[in-house]
Amino acid sequence: MTARRKRGISFEQLSGFARTLPGLEEGFSYGTPAFRVRKKFLGRQLDAGESFVIRLSFEMRDDLVASDPKAFVVTPHYEGSPMLVVRLAEVDRGLLEDLLVTGWKMLASKGQLAEWEG
């Protein structure tokens, strides 16, 4: 029997995990809490904390939407950019944490990467 992973994470839980990433900057974007790395946008809260938008590659974004459309969506606003909307109540917590690390790695400096892996 395979153990089922727990779905759902709050924005507060995600923020707590995000703070472990070297060089992550917290601020605001369009009036909502947001994360940046080296002044580059990584993600932000949407829909009063119900969703989170994260910057990934187009390929990864499209693969995630195809694999779990209940948790992942691309709204018309984000179609032309590598942004993925994540429904926090529907996503596997570990998967979203992994995606946050993946997005962070795309923006982090070599020193920040070494600090994370060290």
N, C-alpha and C positions, 0 to 999 in steps of 0.2 A: 504494500500500500504506500502510495506517495503522499508525503505531507503537503498540504495545500498552503501556499504562502498567503499571508494576510494582505487584503486589499485595503487601501485607504491610508492617507497621511494628511495631517493638518499642515497649514502653511507654517505654523509655529514650529512644528517638528522638522519640517524641511529647512527652515531658517537655522535651527539649532545645528543640523548636520552641515549646512552650507558654511557656517562659521568655522568649521574645522579645515576648510580649504585655504591654504596659504595665499595671502594677497587678495582675498575676496573683499570687495567693498560693498557695503550696504548703503542704500540711499532710496531715492524715489524716482519713479518714471510715470508720467501721467497721473500723479497723485497717489500711486500705490507703491508699496515696498518693492524694491528691486535690487538685483545683484549685478555687479560689474567686476571685471578683472582687467586691471591696467586701463581703466576708464572705458573699456569696451563692454557693451551690453551682453549679459548672460541670460537673465530671465527676470520676470516680475509677476507679482500677484495679479490675478484677474477676478472679476465677478465676486467681490467681497470675500475673497479667500476660498472660493469654490474651485477655482482653476488656477493654473500656473502656466505661463508661456515661457518656453526655453529655446535657446538658440542651439541648433545642431546642424549637421549636414543635411542637404536636401534628401540624399539617399536614405539616411537613417530615419529622418522624419517620415518619409513615404513608407518605409518598411514597417515602422511602428503603427501608423494609421491602418495599414493593411492587416497587421497581425492582431490588433485589438482596438477596433473603432469605438468601443464603449469607453475606453480610457483616453484615447488619443484622437485628436481632430485638428484639421487645418481649416480655419475660418477663411472666408473670402478676403478679409483684411490681410492675412498672412500668406496667401498663395504665392506671391512673388518673392518671398523671403524664406530663409531656412528656419522658420519659427514653428514650433509645435505647441499646441494647446493641450495641456494635460488636465484631465478631470481628477482632482485630488481624491475624491471618494472612491474612484474606480481603479486607480493605479496601484500596482504592487509597490510597497514602500521601498524595498531593496532595489527594484528596477529603477525607480525615479532617482534614488540616491546615486546609482551607477550612471544614469543619464546626466545628472548634474556634474559628476566628476568628468565625464566625457566632454561635456560642453566647456567646463572649466579648463581642461587640458588643451583645448583648441585655442584658448586665449592666454594661458599662463606663460610666464617667462621660463627660461631654462632653470633659473635659480629656484623659482617656485615649484617647478616640477621635481627638482632634486630634493627640495624640502619635503614634499609630499611622499616621495618614494623612499626617502632616507629614513 
